[in-house]
Amino acid sequence: MARINLTSVMAYPIFVQNFHLTNLDRGLLNSVFFWSMAAFQIPMGLVVDRFGVKYPYAICLVIWSVACVACGVSMSVFQLAMALLLAGFGEAIVVPANFRWMRNSFEERQMGLAVAVYLAGTKLGPAIGAPVAAWFIVNFDSWQVLYFLLAVGGLLFILPPWLFYCTPDGSAQKSAMEKKENVGRVPLSRIFMNPVVLGTIVVDWAYAYFLYYCMTWTPIYLVENWKLTLTEMGYVQFFSFIGITAVALPSGWIADALIKRGRDPVAVRKGFVMAGFFVALTEVFGFMTASRDLAIFCALFSLSGLGLASANYLALCRMTLIPKECVGLIASVQNIFASLAGVAGAILTGWLLQETGSYSGPMILIAVFLISGIAACFFLLRKKWALSIEVSNQTS
């Protein structure tokens, strides 16, 4: 919700005029959050693998809530950028912590649905945030209020991980020393040389680039290229993110059901990932059409179709093919590149739009990255290469 709130503001002409923002400025401001998010992924992964989820998550949620307040009271672009950097630092804990916990808490035949439920929250936030932000802007001429509400919500969310986090058998978390020993078994040099990890990085990049483009530039694209009102844009974003959630939940469940029946987990999840990326390519065809209605349909259909990949790509790339002992670290490495995809998508789109005055360049990049993700998924994500990581753990 916090990210989509900023993007909705970027489509608000008065905000753009008051801060004298060019398209490149909008791209840079949209990317700031991802800078600190990427920079602190590995440190957060190491913290989670050593100390668990409970305390690091609570501390980072407090920091993130403070950052939301800072966003709401910012009086200049510089102040807003600094607040977004702080928010990115606080949110850097989320991916390594969540996937470390899920990897330890669910069996392979449960992971698809478990990840889909987690993803439902990450997609319902933008789905609700877009129309709510538009409503505040249209009715109250205010974009700050939502940030204050989110700050309160962030503080309330400290309670669930504090109360409920434990290991699968209900016992206390592993000792700090045991966690430290587990992390030490897989050096970063070996992680980056592994074909599976390299493949997951490409898939992560492709998925994140398209998703973050939809979050950071689609509202502006709909308002300025297809002349939607802010309210209409909010509804399109709402149904797009509801769509990806509605597709991701049954896709994760169906994949789990196939695995329970004896199908190969890697093959099943790879099939869903590649199908989702193929459907996402329809965003490009929407831009090429002369029909506004067809373009809006493609925007809805492409992001909804990405739901085929959502739960299964995360289950495959961050749990199925990754040893339990280093999920936090490897997930943080992967999320560095996902965050950098957010930086690249925001800046490159703004730069290409400013230089050419057209969305043709951004759409071409979307197609290139999605096709690269399909190829990496097919050729690099193989069980035989994943075993080399686990063997290195056992023999080091």
MIDREN-238077 format. One record per residue (C-alpha): residue number from 1; x, y, z. Coordinates in nm, 2 decimals, decimal comma. Example, Ala and Ser with C-alpha at 12.3 -4.5 7.8 and 13.67 -1.06 7.14 Angstrom:
NODE resi     c1     c2     c3
NODE    1   1,23  -0,45   0,78
NODE    2   1,37  -0,11   0,71
END
This chain:
NODE resi     c1     c2     c3
NODE    1   0,00   0,00   0,00
NODE    2   0,28   0,24   0,08
NODE    3   0,45   0,19  -0,26
NODE    4   0,13   0,22  -0,46
NODE    5   0,04   0,53  -0,27
NODE    6   0,35   0,71  -0,39
NODE    7   0,28   0,59  -0,75
NODE    8  -0,07   0,72  -0,74
NODE    9   0,07   1,06  -0,63
NODE   10   0,31   1,05  -0,93
NODE   11   0,00   1,05  -1,15
NODE   12  -0,15   1,36  -0,97
NODE   13  -0,08   1,67  -1,19
NODE   14  -0,07   1,91  -0,89
NODE   15   0,19   1,71  -0,71
NODE   16   0,41   1,69  -1,02
NODE   17   0,38   2,06  -1,09
NODE   18   0,44   2,16  -0,72
NODE   19   0,77   1,96  -0,71
NODE   20   0,86   2,04  -1,08
NODE   21   0,91   1,67  -1,16
NODE   22   1,02   1,55  -1,50
NODE   23   0,96   1,19  -1,61
NODE   24   1,32   1,10  -1,52
NODE   25   1,26   1,26  -1,17
NODE   26   0,95   1,05  -1,12
NODE   27   1,15   0,74  -1,22
NODE   28   1,43   0,82  -0,98
NODE   29   1,19   0,90  -0,69
NODE   30   1,00   0,57  -0,76
NODE   31   1,33   0,38  -0,74
NODE   32   1,48   0,53  -0,42
NODE   33   1,30   0,28  -0,20
NODE   34   1,46  -0,01  -0,38
NODE   35   1,82   0,12  -0,33
NODE   36   1,82   0,06   0,04
NODE   37   1,61  -0,25   0,00
NODE   38   1,88  -0,40  -0,22
NODE   39   2,17  -0,27  -0,01
NODE   40   2,06  -0,44   0,31
NODE   41   1,93  -0,77   0,18
NODE   42   2,24  -0,98   0,26
NODE   43   2,29  -0,82   0,61
NODE   44   1,92  -0,89   0,69
NODE   45   1,95  -1,25   0,55
NODE   46   2,25  -1,31   0,78
NODE   47   2,07  -1,16   1,08
NODE   48   1,76  -1,38   1,02
NODE   49   1,97  -1,70   0,97
NODE   50   2,15  -1,63   1,30
NODE   51   1,88  -1,47   1,52
NODE   52   1,55  -1,59   1,37
NODE   53   1,25  -1,39   1,28
NODE   54   1,09  -1,26   1,60
NODE   55   1,31  -0,98   1,72
NODE   56   1,46  -0,86   1,39
NODE   57   1,11  -0,84   1,24
NODE   58   0,97  -0,63   1,53
NODE   59   1,26  -0,38   1,52
NODE   60   1,24  -0,34   1,14
NODE   61   0,86  -0,29   1,16
NODE   62   0,91   0,00   1,40
NODE   63   1,17   0,16   1,17
NODE   64   0,94   0,11   0,87
NODE   65   0,65   0,28   1,06
NODE   66   0,87   0,57   1,15
NODE   67   0,96   0,60   0,78
NODE   68   0,59   0,62   0,68
NODE   69   0,54   0,91   0,92
NODE   70   0,84   1,08   0,77
NODE   71   0,70   1,03   0,42
NODE   72   0,38   1,20   0,53
NODE   73   0,55   1,50   0,68
NODE   74   0,80   1,55   0,40
NODE   75   0,81   1,90   0,25
NODE   76   1,05   1,85  -0,03
NODE   77   1,16   1,58  -0,28
NODE   78   1,49   1,54  -0,09
NODE   79   1,30   1,48   0,24
NODE   80   1,07   1,23   0,07
NODE   81   1,36   1,05  -0,08
NODE   82   1,53   1,02   0,25
NODE   83   1,21   0,88   0,41
NODE   84   1,18   0,63   0,13
NODE   85   1,54   0,51   0,19
NODE   86   1,46   0,45   0,55
NODE   87   1,14   0,26   0,45
NODE   88   1,35   0,04   0,22
NODE   89   1,59  -0,04   0,50
NODE   90   1,30  -0,14   0,73
NODE   91   1,13  -0,35   0,47
NODE   92   1,46  -0,54   0,37
NODE   93   1,39  -0,79   0,65
NODE   94   1,06  -0,91   0,50
NODE   95   1,18  -1,15   0,22
NODE   96   1,46  -1,33   0,41
NODE   97   1,25  -1,36   0,73
NODE   98   0,93  -1,48   0,56
NODE   99   1,10  -1,74   0,35
NODE  100   1,33  -1,86   0,62
NODE  101   1,02  -1,92   0,84
NODE  102   0,82  -2,09   0,56
NODE  103   1,10  -2,31   0,45
NODE  104   1,12  -2,45   0,81
NODE  105   0,75  -2,47   0,86
NODE  106   0,60  -2,64   0,55
NODE  107   0,67  -2,96   0,35
NODE  108   0,71  -2,95  -0,03
NODE  109   0,35  -3,05  -0,09
NODE  110   0,23  -2,75   0,11
NODE  111   0,46  -2,48  -0,01
NODE  112   0,27  -2,36  -0,31
NODE  113  -0,04  -2,27  -0,11
NODE  114   0,16  -2,14   0,18
NODE  115   0,35  -1,90  -0,05
NODE  116   0,02  -1,81  -0,23
NODE  117  -0,14  -1,71   0,10
NODE  118   0,17  -1,49   0,18
NODE  119   0,16  -1,34  -0,17
NODE  120  -0,21  -1,26  -0,13
NODE  121  -0,11  -0,99   0,13
NODE  122   0,16  -0,84  -0,10
NODE  123  -0,10  -0,81  -0,38
NODE  124  -0,40  -0,71  -0,18
NODE  125  -0,20  -0,41  -0,04
NODE  126  -0,16  -0,25  -0,39
NODE  127  -0,51  -0,36  -0,49
NODE  128  -0,66  -0,17  -0,20
NODE  129  -0,40   0,10  -0,19
NODE  130  -0,45   0,23  -0,54
NODE  131  -0,82   0,32  -0,52
NODE  132  -0,79   0,44  -0,16
NODE  133  -0,50   0,67  -0,25
NODE  134  -0,69   0,80  -0,54
NODE  135  -1,00   0,86  -0,32
NODE  136  -0,79   1,06  -0,07
NODE  137  -0,64   1,27  -0,35
NODE  138  -0,97   1,34  -0,52
NODE  139  -1,18   1,40  -0,22
NODE  140  -0,94   1,56   0,03
NODE  141  -0,66   1,68  -0,20
NODE  142  -0,42   1,49   0,04
NODE  143  -0,17   1,21  -0,02
NODE  144  -0,02   1,22   0,32
NODE  145  -0,31   1,07   0,52
NODE  146  -0,26   0,71   0,40
NODE  147   0,11   0,72   0,51
NODE  148   0,00   0,81   0,87
NODE  149  -0,26   0,52   0,86
NODE  150   0,01   0,28   0,74
NODE  151   0,24   0,38   1,02
NODE  152  -0,02   0,28   1,27
NODE  153  -0,08  -0,04   1,09
NODE  154   0,29  -0,12   1,08
NODE  155   0,31  -0,09   1,46
NODE  156   0,01  -0,32   1,50
NODE  157   0,17  -0,58   1,28
NODE  158   0,45  -0,62   1,53
NODE  159   0,22  -0,84   1,74
NODE  160   0,16  -1,15   1,51
NODE  161   0,53  -1,25   1,46
NODE  162   0,60  -1,17   1,82
NODE  163   0,33  -1,41   1,94
NODE  164   0,33  -1,69   1,69
NODE  165   0,68  -1,75   1,55
NODE  166   0,83  -2,08   1,64
NODE  167   0,99  -2,38   1,47
NODE  168   0,76  -2,65   1,30
NODE  169   0,76  -2,87   1,61
NODE  170   0,66  -2,59   1,84
NODE  171   0,99  -2,58   2,01
NODE  172   1,21  -2,28   2,07
NODE  173   1,42  -2,14   1,78
NODE  174   1,76  -2,29   1,71
NODE  175   2,04  -2,14   1,91
NODE  176   2,23  -1,85   1,76
NODE  177   2,55  -2,05   1,74
NODE  178   2,38  -2,33   1,54
NODE  179   2,24  -2,08   1,30
NODE  180   2,58  -1,92   1,26
NODE  181   2,73  -2,26   1,18
NODE  182   2,47  -2,34   0,92
NODE  183   2,52  -2,01   0,74
NODE  184   2,90  -2,06   0,73
NODE  185   2,86  -2,38   0,53
NODE  186   2,77  -2,20   0,21
NODE  187   3,01  -1,92   0,11
NODE  188   2,88  -1,64  -0,11
NODE  189   3,13  -1,74  -0,39
NODE  190   2,97  -2,08  -0,41
NODE  191   2,62  -1,94  -0,41
NODE  192   2,69  -1,71  -0,71
NODE  193   2,86  -1,99  -0,91
NODE  194   2,57  -2,23  -0,88
NODE  195   2,36  -2,26  -1,20
NODE  196   2,03  -2,29  -1,00
NODE  197   2,10  -1,97  -0,81
NODE  198   2,20  -1,79  -1,13
NODE  199   1,88  -1,91  -1,29
NODE  200   1,66  -1,80  -0,99
NODE  201   1,82  -1,45  -1,01
NODE  202   1,72  -1,42  -1,38
NODE  203   1,37  -1,54  -1,30
NODE  204   1,35  -1,31  -1,00
NODE  205   1,46  -1,01  -1,21
NODE  206   1,20  -1,08  -1,49
NODE  207   0,92  -1,13  -1,24
NODE  208   1,01  -0,83  -1,03
NODE  209   1,08  -0,60  -1,33
NODE  210   0,73  -0,65  -1,46
NODE  211   0,56  -0,65  -1,12
NODE  212   0,73  -0,33  -1,01
NODE  213   0,67  -0,16  -1,35
NODE  214   0,30  -0,23  -1,29
NODE  215   0,32  -0,08  -0,94
NODE  216   0,54   0,23  -1,03
NODE  217   0,45   0,32  -1,39
NODE  218   0,12   0,16  -1,49
NODE  219  -0,09   0,42  -1,30
NODE  220   0,09   0,70  -1,49
NODE  221   0,07   0,51  -1,82
NODE  222  -0,31   0,47  -1,78
NODE  223  -0,37   0,83  -1,68
NODE  224  -0,14   1,00  -1,93
NODE  225  -0,13   0,75  -2,23
NODE  226  -0,50   0,64  -2,22
NODE  227  -0,65   0,94  -2,04
NODE  228  -0,81   0,76  -1,75
NODE  229  -0,91   0,96  -1,45
NODE  230  -0,74   0,90  -1,12
NODE  231  -1,05   0,72  -1,00
NODE  232  -1,07   0,50  -1,31
NODE  233  -0,70   0,42  -1,27
NODE  234  -0,75   0,32  -0,91
NODE  235  -1,02   0,07  -1,01
NODE  236  -0,80  -0,08  -1,29
NODE  237  -0,51  -0,12  -1,04
NODE  238  -0,75  -0,27  -0,78
NODE  239  -0,89  -0,54  -1,02
NODE  240  -0,54  -0,61  -1,16
NODE  241  -0,39  -0,69  -0,82
NODE  242  -0,71  -0,87  -0,70
NODE  243  -0,67  -1,07  -1,02
NODE  244  -0,31  -1,18  -0,96
NODE  245  -0,42  -1,28  -0,60
NODE  246  -0,72  -1,47  -0,73
NODE  247  -0,50  -1,66  -0,98
NODE  248  -0,20  -1,72  -0,74
NODE  249  -0,40  -1,89  -0,47
NODE  250  -0,56  -2,17  -0,68
NODE  251  -0,23  -2,20  -0,89
NODE  252  -0,03  -2,27  -0,57
NODE  253  -0,30  -2,52  -0,45
NODE  254  -0,32  -2,70  -0,78
NODE  255   0,06  -2,73  -0,80
NODE  256   0,06  -2,88  -0,45
NODE  257  -0,21  -3,12  -0,54
NODE  258  -0,02  -3,24  -0,84
NODE  259   0,29  -3,29  -0,63
NODE  260   0,09  -3,49  -0,37
NODE  261  -0,01  -3,72  -0,65
NODE  262   0,36  -3,79  -0,73
NODE  263   0,44  -3,54  -1,00
NODE  264   0,79  -3,40  -0,99
NODE  265   0,79  -3,07  -0,79
NODE  266   1,04  -2,89  -1,00
NODE  267   0,87  -2,98  -1,33
NODE  268   0,53  -2,88  -1,20
NODE  269   0,63  -2,55  -1,06
NODE  270   0,84  -2,46  -1,37
NODE  271   0,54  -2,52  -1,59
NODE  272   0,33  -2,27  -1,39
NODE  273   0,62  -2,01  -1,39
NODE  274   0,67  -2,02  -1,77
NODE  275   0,29  -2,01  -1,83
NODE  276   0,26  -1,70  -1,61
NODE  277   0,54  -1,52  -1,79
NODE  278   0,38  -1,60  -2,13
NODE  279   0,05  -1,45  -2,02
NODE  280   0,23  -1,14  -1,88
NODE  281   0,36  -1,06  -2,23
NODE  282   0,00  -0,95  -2,32
NODE  283   0,08  -0,62  -2,16
NODE  284   0,30  -0,54  -2,46
NODE  285   0,02  -0,63  -2,70
NODE  286  -0,21  -0,39  -2,51
NODE  287   0,02  -0,10  -2,58
NODE  288   0,03  -0,18  -2,95
NODE  289  -0,35  -0,17  -2,99
NODE  290  -0,54   0,15  -3,08
NODE  291  -0,83   0,05  -2,85
NODE  292  -0,83   0,20  -2,50
NODE  293  -1,07  -0,08  -2,38
NODE  294  -0,84  -0,35  -2,52
NODE  295  -0,54  -0,18  -2,36
NODE  296  -0,71  -0,17  -2,02
NODE  297  -0,81  -0,54  -2,06
NODE  298  -0,45  -0,63  -2,14
NODE  299  -0,33  -0,44  -1,83
NODE  300  -0,57  -0,64  -1,62
NODE  301  -0,51  -0,98  -1,79
NODE  302  -0,13  -0,96  -1,80
NODE  303  -0,09  -0,89  -1,43
NODE  304  -0,36  -1,14  -1,33
NODE  305  -0,20  -1,40  -1,55
NODE  306   0,13  -1,34  -1,37
NODE  307  -0,04  -1,51  -1,08
NODE  308   0,02  -1,84  -1,24
NODE  309   0,39  -1,78  -1,17
NODE  310   0,37  -1,60  -0,84
NODE  311   0,34  -1,86  -0,57
NODE  312   0,52  -2,13  -0,77
NODE  313   0,82  -1,93  -0,87
NODE  314   0,88  -1,83  -0,51
NODE  315   0,83  -2,18  -0,38
NODE  316   1,06  -2,31  -0,65
NODE  317   1,34  -2,05  -0,64
NODE  318   1,35  -1,98  -0,27
NODE  319   1,25  -2,31  -0,11
NODE  320   1,22  -2,62  -0,33
NODE  321   1,57  -2,58  -0,48
NODE  322   1,73  -2,42  -0,17
NODE  323   1,87  -2,60   0,14
NODE  324   1,70  -2,51   0,47
NODE  325   2,02  -2,40   0,63
NODE  326   2,08  -2,10   0,41
NODE  327   1,73  -1,99   0,29
NODE  328   1,76  -1,65   0,46
NODE  329   2,10  -1,58   0,30
NODE  330   2,01  -1,70  -0,05
NODE  331   1,67  -1,54  -0,04
NODE  332   1,84  -1,21   0,05
NODE  333   2,08  -1,25  -0,25
NODE  334   1,79  -1,32  -0,48
NODE  335   1,59  -1,03  -0,35
NODE  336   1,89  -0,79  -0,41
NODE  337   1,84  -0,85  -0,78
NODE  338   1,46  -0,83  -0,75
NODE  339   1,51  -0,49  -0,58
NODE  340   1,75  -0,38  -0,84
NODE  341   1,49  -0,47  -1,10
NODE  342   1,26  -0,23  -0,92
NODE  343   1,53   0,04  -0,95
NODE  344   1,59  -0,04  -1,32
NODE  345   1,23  -0,05  -1,41
NODE  346   1,15   0,28  -1,25
NODE  347   1,45   0,47  -1,38
NODE  348   1,47   0,31  -1,73
NODE  349   1,10   0,37  -1,80
NODE  350   1,13   0,73  -1,69
NODE  351   1,44   0,79  -1,90
NODE  352   1,31   0,62  -2,21
NODE  353   0,98   0,80  -2,18
NODE  354   1,16   1,14  -2,15
NODE  355   1,39   1,07  -2,44
NODE  356   1,14   0,92  -2,68
NODE  357   0,80   1,04  -2,55
NODE  358   0,67   0,69  -2,60
NODE  359   0,62   0,37  -2,40
NODE  360   0,76   0,16  -2,69
NODE  361   1,10   0,13  -2,53
NODE  362   0,97   0,03  -2,18
NODE  363   0,74  -0,23  -2,34
NODE  364   1,03  -0,38  -2,54
NODE  365   1,23  -0,42  -2,22
NODE  366   0,94  -0,59  -2,05
NODE  367   0,92  -0,84  -2,33
NODE  368   1,30  -0,90  -2,33
NODE  369   1,31  -0,97  -1,96
NODE  370   1,00  -1,19  -1,95
NODE  371   1,14  -1,40  -2,24
NODE  372   1,48  -1,42  -2,06
NODE  373   1,30  -1,54  -1,75
NODE  374   1,12  -1,82  -1,94
NODE  375   1,45  -1,93  -2,09
NODE  376   1,63  -1,93  -1,75
NODE  377   1,35  -2,12  -1,59
NODE  378   1,36  -2,39  -1,86
NODE  379   1,73  -2,44  -1,89
NODE  380   1,88  -2,35  -1,55
NODE  381   1,63  -2,45  -1,28
NODE  382   1,72  -2,82  -1,26
NODE  383   1,72  -3,05  -0,96
NODE  384   2,06  -3,20  -1,04
NODE  385   2,23  -2,87  -0,99
NODE  386   2,04  -2,79  -0,67
NODE  387   2,19  -3,10  -0,51
NODE  388   2,54  -2,95  -0,54
NODE  389   2,45  -2,69  -0,29
NODE  390   2,32  -2,95  -0,04
NODE  391   2,62  -3,17  -0,09
NODE  392   2,85  -2,88  -0,02
NODE  393   2,66  -2,82   0,30
NODE  394   2,71  -3,18   0,42
NODE  395   3,07  -3,22   0,32
NODE  396   3,21  -2,88   0,41
END
